[in-house]
Amino acid sequence: MKPAFRFLTVLATVTLLSGAFAQTTLKLGHIRDTAHPTHLGAVQFAELVEEKTEGRVTVDVFPDSQLGGIQDMFVQIQTGDLEMVYGGINTLAFIDGGEPFEITAIPFLYRDYEHMRAALLSDWFEPIFADVEEQTGIKVINVAGDTAPRGLSANKPIYGPADFERLKIRTAASEVVLRSMQTLGALPQQIAFADLYVALRTNVVDAQENGAITVVNASLWEVQPYYMKTDYIRDIETFYVNPDTWNGLSEADQQAILDASEEAGALVTELTRAQLDEAYATLEANVTVIREPELDLAEIREALEGTFLDWDGDKWPEGTLEFIRGL
């Protein structure tokens, strides 16, 4: 064999082998601590992706806001500096172009995780997701993983709408939550979560709205003697990806990632429900937990009825509220 031909043969072989072992590494960020179900699900997702793609795709997980808050990470996806985020679907409404997903935070709209997920994975939402992807430059590949529904802790018992009157309550920075509390007559306040414990202890605010797991993990029960199990807002952990990154993957690897996200979401759901049971046991032992029928959720729902009708056909396609309620 002539030297030149031998060189070309070796070069072609090396090229083929390097192509066969080409590897894509995806960075995935989230805001939860390393004991949280979301992180454990993200770790399993990374393991499954590597297994299902036979090492062609690997995922590096960055927990606990190491890459910034959720909005910071969305910007990084938009600029191509971050490939993936695993976080709630409610948060997509926090960025320009994501306003249709305000509907995922409407109080009492979703019966449970299964109902919410069925709505989001329905044909009705396909064009909504497509339009938001075009507007934001962020692609949703799956909604999978239950989260603790939001409840209410306070320094006094709350049984119905009248008890919200003049209640100073720390809320999420969400237009939905702010409007809901104002409709009920409360006085919503914006306080950094890191400062919330002290604000509750010193009566800067009278109440706050987070789920039972957060109330326990942040020790808020030490400064709030009542917890109301309203479960009024639900969320679903969501796999977000940079569209160019996604389109650069083979169909086989895309399917492997989808399959991995489904299995990881199932684990998050299982772990969340186990943690919720533990959280309620802790609350029952330390504070007064108020549930239905003592807690008049029907009356609270009635007081909020019609609060968001003006957004139907404005923030999201007309008829979406009716579709979800009828599902």
Secondary structure, 3 states (H helix, E strand, C coil): CCHHHHHHHHHHHHHHHHHHCCCEEEEEECCCCCCCHHHHHHHHHHHHHHHHCCCCEEEEEECCCCCCCHHHHHHHHHHCCCCEEEEECHHHHHCCCCHHHHHHHCCCCCCCHHHHHHHHCCHHHHHHHHHHHHHHCCEEEEEEEECCCEEEEECCCCCCHHHHCCCEEECCCCHHHHHHHHHCCCEEECCCHHHHHHHHHCCCCCEECCCHHHHHHCCHHHCCCEEEEEEEECCEEEEEECHHHHHCCCHHHHHHHHHHHHHHHHHHHHHHHHHHHHHHHHHHHHCEEECCCCCCHHHHHHHHCCCCHHHECCCECCCHHHHHHHC
